[in-house]
Amino acid sequence: MFKYLGILILWFWGVNFAQEIPPGETCELVVQEGQTMLVGEVPVDTLFHYFPSWDSLYQAYQPDSSVVNQLKQLRERYEIVCFFGTWCSDSREGVPSFLKALHQARNPNLRLRLLALDRKKDDPIHLGPLNRIERVPTFVIFKNGKEIGRMVEVPLVNFEADFLELVHEQNN
């Protein structure tokens, strides 16, 4: 109870919520409207275990090597919080490919957290509504604890290229 009160207080002071997610927050497997879905912070292996088609999409995707090389070269730290739905076709198309590009880059400066939302864009600790998530996937990008941009639902090129564009715009 006090944890949630603290999060609300921080929100009113303008501190971003994604930084306040407790480490190790677990996900839940729930059924909503007859559909099984994950909600909460989701480790990649858990996502792929319960949704093997996402793993298949991840395995099949081949990111552009020039984009991966640019991701490898980023020296500033970024936290990317991905709000998504295991029930959502846009999430299923965009999240595994972005995961693959980040994994191939193996850049410790790029930290990705996966937060699964239900169809109401909510989760057990209500980070979806608190972060005004209306469509999924939504990637919220943080640098030095401040939100610098979002990539929402449908990428312009693909999410990894769009991420690089957002990062380059912030640095110019």
N, C-alpha and C positions, 0 to 999 in steps of 0.2 A: 504494500500500500504506500509506504513512504517513498519507495523507489519511483513510483508513478507520480507522486506529488512533486518530487524533486525534478522530474523531467518536465512537468508542466511549468514549474517556476522558471526553469532554465529557458523554456520556450518563450515565456513572456519577456525575458531579458535578451532574447535574440540569439541564443546559443543554438546551434543546429542539433537536431535530435539524433541523426545517424551516428554522431560521435558518442552518444549516450547509451547505445545498445550494449548491454552487459556482455562481456566475452562469454562464449559458450552457451549463449541463449539457444534453446533447443526448438526444433520444429515439431509440429504435430501433424499427423495424418488424420484428416477429417472428411466427412461426407456431407456435401451441401448440394441441395437440389438433385440428389441422386448421383452426384459425381464425386469421386475420391480425389482429394487434392492435399497438398502440403500447405501449411501456414506457419510462419515464423522464420527465424534464421535457419537457412538450409545449407549444410555442407554439401559440396559437389557430389561426393560419393553417395550420400543419402538420396539426392535428387536422381542420380542415375540408377540407383537400386530400385526405387519405386516407379520410376518412369524410364524404362530402358530405351524407349524410342528417342528420348533426348540424348542418351549416350550414343545411339546409332547416328544421330545427326551430328553430334560432336566429332565422332570418329570419321565420318564421311567428309566433313568440311575441310577445305584446304585454303587457309588464309593467304592473302597476297604477301609474298615474301618481303617485298619492299616496305609494306606497312608493318610487318612484324619487326623488321630491322629498325624502323623508326621508333617503335614501341620500346625496343631494347635500349635505345640511346637516351631515353628520357631520364634525366638526372634529378628532377624535382619529384617530391613525394605527392602522390594523389591517392585519395580514397574514393573508390567508386562503389556506390551503394545501388544495387540493382533490385528494384521492386518489380516483381513479376508474378504471374499466375501460372500454375501448372495446368490449368484449365484453358489457357489462352493461346490461340494459334499464333498471334504475333510474338508472344514470349517464346513459344516453341521454335519459331523460325530464327529469332534474333539472339537469344541468350546462349545456346550451345556454341554458335559460331564466335561470339565475342569471347566466351570462355576459352575456346581453342586458340584464338589469336593471343590472348593474354598468357596462356600457359606456354605457348611456343616462344613468346618473348622472354619468359623467365626473368622479368625485371622486378626485383624486390621493392622498388619504389612505387609499384602499382598494386594497390591492395583492393581486392574485390570482395564485397560481402553480398550474399544473396538473401533477399527477404521475400518470401512467398506470401502473397495476399490471397484472400478469398474473393469471391465474385463481387463483394461489396467494397473491395479494395481495403480490407481491414486485416488485422493480424492480432495475436494474443496480447501484445502490449501497445496496440493502436498506433504504430509508427506510420502506417499508410495514411490514415486521416490527418495525423499531426504534420506530415510532410506534404499535405495537399496532393496526394497521388490520385489522379482521376483516370489515367489510362496506363496500361501495362503493355510491354515493359517500360519502365521509366528508370533511367540511369542518372543518379544524382552524383555530380562530380565535386569533390572537396579538395581544396589545396590550403594547407595551413589552417585547417579547421573551419574554413569558410566555403560555402557553396559558390562555385564559379560557373556552373551551368548544368543543363539537363539535356538528355537525349530521350525523346518521348515517342514510344510506340513504333514508328516506322522510320528507319534511317534514311538519310539522303543518299548515301552510297552504301555503306554497311556500318555497323556500330563502331568497329575498330577505326575505320577511316574518319568517321564523324568525330570520334573521341580525339584523334590527333588534330583535326581541324579546330576543335574547341580549345585544346591545350595551346596550340600555336597562336590562336587569336588572343588568348589571355596573356601570352608572353610578349606580344607586340604592342 
